């Protein structure tokens, strides 16, 4: 069987070991900026985060039969949960005493993934996927990219010249490049922009000089094991569980959207094979393991989906190489310092393209599945998903909060938009899509136009 198809490369054996390693590095660089941002915002350890991003990705690939080219990095969805349970101290340092409580709450949230995976395995994906037709998943995928766009623009704004170098190099390599240059535009863009940043005096290597070459990436005081000490607070543990667990409802929707996006990008239906229950299981187990050891919740990463779209290399082996690199470099604080010293504008320029690619995949999902926008129900569903997701995200609060007793629950714009779309699609008449679990197409989720009500 030919390893290359009209859509891209599914097997990197013909590329050779050297090129595969470079592709793996590209995937690692793509996820690095966003992955380390979560621990910087929450007070979690950067090296621990990097270690369990790699381990989580490998667990995901193991549980999905090594078929899905997804990388699992830090989830932004749980930032509100960490802020509520383990806010940073006044001096900006980590709230190391409360972090284990927040991590335990995240681990419990991961259990919801396992519960849904079991239900899908028991009752089949067909009963679940009828709630996620293209009119729902397409706009959700579009919204994922657009809601992330603000962070990319903010990063670019720190120095637009450096950001433009990254953007132009990626575009030129992808459009006019030949051979390996066309396959690794992200890596080339990062290096070129980084060098320009150094030449412009925008890079501070002080942290690199002070960082050690080797260090253990796990901090025991931040793990769940630290809960079982003298000052254990059972009420705080219950509060953390109640506060953080509901966030998983939103991240599960995002997971389905991400898997649909990866499927659309590669032309293979991963919701059917290896199955949505397996991808949810992999994501859930990765999140539980990471949080127990003091790392953020894991989630399938849109940045790496963007890399797949640009490189046209879809072999999951390349993503696993990125995971191995992440694990290796988690033991080297000096490498983490080098990446953290990267100009913010470099990360912004690369992210701008990758986030745009995510939204473009959502558009493709809608177009290829022939969503009928002459129907008012479809227009209303898409409109509300996009407006709520983006509008709430860019509002002053950035989320919608409500109290249940003494517990305050916050939902991101994406969570509100996605849940609204799912509910409206379920109750409004005129549904014209039915999940097809038998005959796969080259789109993210297989549906047939059926004119059913």
N, C-alpha and C positions, 0 to 999 in steps of 0.2 A: 504493500500500500504506500502511495506517495505521501511523504511527510509534509509536503506543502500543498495547501489548497488555495482556492481563489481568495479565501478570507485571510489566510496567514499561515504561520509555521506552528505546527502542533508538536513537533519533535525536534530538539536542538542537537541531536547526535551528529547530523551532517555539518553543523556549524563548527564543531570542535570544542574542546575543553576551554581554551583561552577565551573564546567569544562568549561561551556560556557564563563564565565567571564574571566577565564585564557586564553582561546583561543582569546578573544577580546583583552586582554592585549598584547598577542603575536603579533597580527596584528598591534597594535599601536606602539610597539617597532620596528617592521620591517620598518614602514614608517618614524619613527621619525628622524633618522639621515639625510636622504636626504631632508625631508620636512623642517627642520630647517636650512639646509645648504643654501637654496635659500635666506632667509632673511638675513643671515649672510653675504652673498656675495653682496646683493643689498642694504642693509641698512634698509630694512623693519623690522617691529617688529615681534619678534619670537612668542610672545603670541598671537598676532593677527593672525599670520599664522596658528598656531595650532587651534585656535578657528574656523577659516573658512575652514580649512581642514575637521574638524568635521561637521560643518554646510553644507558645500558643498557636503560631502558624503551622508548626510541624504537627501538633496534636490535631489541628483542623484537617490537615492533609491526610493524616493517618485515618481519621474517622470518615473522611469523604473518599476513601480509596485512591487518594492521590490524583484525583481527576479535575479538581476545581482550582484554577490559577488565581487564588485569592491570598492576599497578605493581611494578617490581623494586627492592627496597631491600636493605639490608645483611643478610647471612645470619649468624645466630647460631651455626649449626652448626660453623663453622670457628674459633670462639673458642679451642678446645683446641689446634688446630693453630698458631695465632699464639702462644699461650702457651708451647708447646713449643719453637718455633723462635726467636721474637723476644719473649721475656718483657720486661715493662717493667723499667727499671733501678730500683735501690733507692730513689732519690728520686722514683719515680713517673713519670719522663720517658720519652719514646719511645726504644726501642732501634733507633735509626735505621740502625745498621750491619747489623742482622740482618733488618729488615723486608723488604728486597728478596728475601731468600732465601725467606721465608714467602710472599710474594706470588707468586714463581715457582712454588712448590708448589701454590698455589691455582689458578694459570693451568693447570697440568697437570691438576688435578682437573676443570677445565672441559672438558678434552679428552674425558673419559669421557662427558659429555653428548653430545658430537658423535658419539662412537662408537656409543652406544645409538641416537641419532637415525638414523644410517646403517643400523643393523640393522633398525630398525622400518620404514624406508623400503624396505629390501630384502625383508624377510619379511612385512610388513604388521603393523598394530597388533594384529590379532586374536590373534597368537601371544603377544604381550606382555601384553595386557589380560586374558587368561585367568588370569593370576596376580594380578589386581587386581579381583576381583568386589566387590559392595557390602559383603559381610561382612568384607572387608579394608579397603577405602577408607573406609567409613563410620566404623568405630572409629578409624582413623588420623586422620581429620578431626576427630573428637570430641577425640581425645588432643592434637592440635595446639593447639586452643583451651584445653584444661584445663592443659596443661603451661606455657602462657604465662601462666596466671592468677596464678601466684605473684608475678610481676614487677608485675602490675597491683595486687594487694593490697598489696605492699610499698610501692609508690608512693603509693597511697591513704592508707596508714598515716602518712605524713608530715604530713598534715592532712586528716582525714576530712571536715571541713566544706567545704573547698574542693572535694574530690573529689565530695561529694554534690551540690554546685551543678552541676558538670559533668554528673553522671548524671541529675539531675532535669530539667535544661534539655533534654538530649537526648531523654529519655523524653516529656516534655510536648510538645516540638516535633514529635516523630515521631507521637504518638498524636492530639494535638488541633490541630496546626498545619495551616494551609491554604496552598496554593500553594507559593511558594519556601521558606517557613519549614519545611514538611514535608520538603523535598528536601535542605536543608543543616543538619540538626540538629547534626552534629558540629562544624561551624565555629562555629555559634552557641554551643554548649556550651563550646568552647575559649575564645572571647572573654569570655563571661559569667564563667567560672571564673577566667580570668586577671585580670579587673577586680576580682573579689572578693579574689583573692590580693594584688593591689596595695593595696587598701583595708585589708587585714589586716596589711600590712607584711611579707608573705612573699616579696617580689620584690626582688632586688638588681640594680640597673641599672649597677653599677660596670663590669662587663665591656662593656656596651653603650657607655658613654661612652668607654672606651679603644679600642674596635674601630674600624678604618678603614672608610671607605665603600666602598673598592674594593681588591681584592687578587686576585692570580692564584691559582687553586685547586689548582695542581699543584706539588708539592715534588719536584724532580729527585732528591734524595738518597733518597727513598722509592720511586722507581720501579725497575723491573727493570733499566733502563739503568745504574743505579748499581753493578750487579754487576760490570760489565766495567771494573774499576779495578785498582789495584795489589795490593789484598789479597783477590783473588778466592779463595774456598775451595770447591773442587770437591766435596769430601766433604760439606761442609755443604749444598751444593745438592742432592746425592743424598739426604741425610737428610731434607731438607725435602720432596722429592718423595714419598719412601716414606711419610713420616709423614702428609702432608696428603691425598694422592690418594685413599686409601680412604674418606675422609669423604664423597666424592661419592656413594658407594653409598647412603648415608643420605639425602642431600639430593635425589637423584633420586626416591626413594620419596616424600619430602615434596612434590616438584614434582608428581608424579602426583596426590597427594592434594589439593594446592592447585588444580590445573586441574579436578579433579572437583568441588571445592567451588564454584569460579567457575561451572562449567557448571550445577550444581544451583541456584545463586543466580539465574542469568539465564534458565534454561530452555533453554539451547542446548548441544549436545554439541560442545565444542571438541576433544575427543580424536579425533572423527571429522573435523571440519572447523574449522580448517585442518589438523588432524592433530597427534597427539602428537609425531611426529618434528619438526614445525616449532616447537612450544612448547619442546621440549628443546633444539633448535638455538638458539633465541633466548636461552634462559636460559644455555646454555653459552657462546655468543659474548659475551654481556653480562658474564659472570663473567671470561672470559679478558681482555677489553679492560680492565675495571675493575682487575683485579689487576696487569696489566702497568704501569699508571700509578699504582700505590700506593693503590688503593681496595679496600675489602672485597669478597668474593664477593657476587654479586647473587642474589636469590631472589624468587620471586613472593610478594607480601605479603598475609598474612591480614587485616591491618588494613584494607586497601583493599577486600577482599572483604566485610568487615563494612560498609563505607561503601556498597557496591553494594546490600547487603541492606536497609539503612536508607533510602537515598535512592530506590531503585527506578529509578535512571537508569543504564542499562547501556551507553550509547554509549562505545566505546573512545576517541573523540575527547576526552572529558572527562579521561580518564587521561593522554592525551598532553599536554593542557594542564598537568596537574600536573608532568609531566616538564619541560616548557619553563620553568615557574616554578622548579623545582629547579635547572636549569642557570643561569637568570638570577640567582637569589639566591646561587648558589655563588661568584659574583664579588663578593659584598657581605658581608664579615665582620661588619658591624654587624647585618645581618639575622640571621645565624646566632647572634649574641650575644643578640638579642632572643628568639629561640626557646629558646636554652639557658637564658635567665633565667626561662622559664615555670615556674610552680610545679610541682614533682614530682607533687603531688596532682592537678593538672589532667590531666597525662598519664595518671596512674593511673586517674582516673575515666572518661576517654574509652576507655582501653585495656580496662578492665573490661567495658564494653559490647561493644566490637568483638571481643574474644576470646570472649566468650559467644556472639556471633553465629556465629563459626566453628564452635563445637561444635554449635550449633543446626542449622547446615547439614549437619553430619555425621549428626545424628539424622534429618533430612529425607531424606538419601541412603539411609539404611537403611529408613525407612518407605516411601518411594515405590517402592523396588525390591522391596518385599514379602519381606524377608529372613525366613526361617522359623526362629524361635528355639525351636520345639519340637524341633528337631534338635540333638542333643548336640554335634555337630561345630561348628555355628555358634556355640553358646554358649561352647564352649571357646576358639575362635579369638578371638571378641570379648573374652572375659574376659582372656585373656593379653595381647592388644594393649593394652588399657586399663590393666591392673595393672602390666605391665612399663614401659610408657611413662611413666605417672604416678609409680609407685613409685620407679623408678630416678632420675627427675628430681628428686624430693624427698628422696632419700637424702643421706647426709652427703657422699658423693663426687660425686653428681650425674651419674655416668656409670659405665660398666663398662670397665675397662682391662685389657689383656693384652699380653704381650710376644712379639714375633717376632724372635728374635735380640736385637740391641741396640736395636731399635725398639719403643717402646711406642705402641699404638694405643688410642684412647679412643672408645667409642661412646655416644652420648646414649641416654636412655631411649626416646625416640621411634624412634631407629634400631633398637634392640634389639626393641622391640615390633612395629615394622613388619616387620622381617625374620622374626621369629617367626611372625607372622600369615601372611605370604606362603608360608613353608615349610610350615606346617601345612595351609593351604588346598590346597597342591599335593599333599601326600601322604595326607591323610585322605580316606577314601571318602565318597561321598554328595554330591558337588558338584551343585548344582541350578541354576547360572547359566551361561550361555554368552554371550560378547560378541556383540552384534548390530551389525554394521557397515553394515547396509543401511537399517533403519527406525528413525530417531531418535525418542526420547521426550523429554519435558520434564524429564529428570533429568540428573545429572552424567555418568553413564556408561551407555550403553545395554546392557541385559542382558535376556535372555529367561529366564523360568523354564522349565527343561527337564527337570528330574528326572533329569539325567544323572549317571553315576557316574564 
